[in-house]
Amino acid sequence: MSESKEINKDINIEEANSAEIEATGMLSWLWLTVLVVGSDYVSKSMATDALTLYQSIAVFPFFNFTLLHNTGAAFSFLSDAGGWQRWAFSAIAIGTSVGLMVWLWKLPKSDTWLAIALALIIGGAIGNVYDRLAYGYVVDFLDFHWAGMHFPAFNIADTGISIGAMMMGIDMIRHPNK
């Protein structure tokens, strides 16, 4: 009888270990986070080195490289709020990134689509929070326009956040009971 309990105990430990390994399996997608952060940093550095503030270089009839400093959030929301927003948006981005990493860690290995979405969002959040903490503003330089109207300038980090959010939305539509 004691031998049977010992075997069951060993099996339960193996099951717990395999469940733990499976739970952390989606953290392997953090390479995508690193790719977003790295490409965001390099592209912002290149834009800052090549352009002066507000300088615009036409690339296509609908696209410019234009160096801007955004002290607010998306679409320059709260950009003239006096400085507190730097710390508030940084805290929100850091807290959100930690929460999304925990979610990524707990995802089942079969949920690749959502893992990619979370990794992209985390990368974008970290890319922009770096700018906020290091400079007090986010460097934006991708400027799309049409018929004299400009979409708010953005960067690679914003692109990661937007693509990740769209993927999450698609996932919610595809799997509403998830």
BELGI-V939654 format. One record per backbone hydrogen bond with DSSP energy under -1.0 kcal/mol. NH is the residue of the N-H (numbers start at 0). CO is the residue of the C=O. E is the energy in kcal/mol with one decimal. If there is no record, write none. Layout:
{{NH/CO/E} {NH/CO/E}}
This chain:
{{4/0/-1.9} {5/1/-2.1} {6/2/-2.1} {7/3/-2.4} {8/4/-2.6} {9/5/-2.2} {10/6/-2.4} {11/7/-2.6} {12/8/-2.1} {13/9/-2.3} {14/10/-2.7} {15/11/-2.4} {16/12/-2.7} {17/13/-2.6} {18/14/-2.3} {19/15/-2.3} {20/16/-2.4} {21/17/-2.5} {22/18/-2.4} {23/19/-1.5} {26/23/-1.4} {27/24/-1.2} {28/25/-1.8} {29/26/-2.1} {30/27/-1.0} {31/28/-1.6} {33/29/-2.4} {34/30/-2.1} {35/31/-2.3} {36/32/-2.7} {37/33/-2.9} {38/34/-2.6} {39/35/-2.4} {40/36/-2.6} {41/37/-2.6} {42/38/-2.3} {43/39/-2.4} {44/40/-2.3} {45/41/-2.5} {46/42/-2.4} {47/43/-2.5} {48/44/-2.3} {49/45/-2.2} {50/46/-2.0} {53/66/-3.1} {54/51/-2.6} {56/64/-2.8} {58/62/-2.6} {59/62/-2.2} {62/59/-1.4} {63/142/-2.9} {64/56/-2.6} {65/140/-2.1} {66/54/-1.6} {67/139/-2.8} {69/137/-3.0} {72/76/-2.7} {75/72/-1.7} {76/73/-1.7} {78/75/-2.0} {80/77/-1.5} {85/82/-1.3} {87/83/-2.1} {88/84/-3.0} {89/85/-1.5} {90/86/-2.4} {91/87/-2.4} {92/88/-2.4} {93/89/-2.6} {94/90/-2.7} {95/91/-2.7} {96/92/-2.4} {97/93/-2.4} {98/94/-2.4} {99/95/-2.7} {100/96/-2.2} {101/97/-2.2} {102/98/-2.1} {103/99/-2.7} {104/100/-2.5} {105/101/-1.8} {110/107/-2.2} {114/110/-1.9} {115/111/-2.5} {116/112/-2.0} {117/113/-2.7} {118/114/-2.4} {119/115/-2.3} {120/116/-2.1} {121/117/-2.7} {122/118/-2.2} {123/119/-2.3} {124/120/-2.6} {125/121/-2.6} {126/122/-2.4} {127/123/-2.1} {128/124/-2.4} {129/125/-2.1} {130/126/-1.2} {131/127/-2.3} {132/128/-2.5} {133/129/-2.8} {134/130/-3.2} {135/130/-1.1} {137/69/-2.7} {139/67/-2.4} {140/153/-2.3} {141/153/-2.8} {142/63/-2.4} {144/61/-2.7} {145/148/-2.6} {148/145/-2.2} {150/143/-2.6} {153/141/-1.7} {158/154/-1.7} {159/155/-2.3} {160/156/-2.3} {161/157/-2.7} {162/158/-2.9} {163/159/-2.4} {164/160/-2.6} {165/161/-2.4} {166/162/-2.4} {167/163/-2.2} {168/164/-2.4} {169/165/-2.5} {170/166/-2.5} {171/167/-2.4} {172/168/-1.9} {173/169/-2.8} {174/170/-2.4} {177/174/-1.6}}
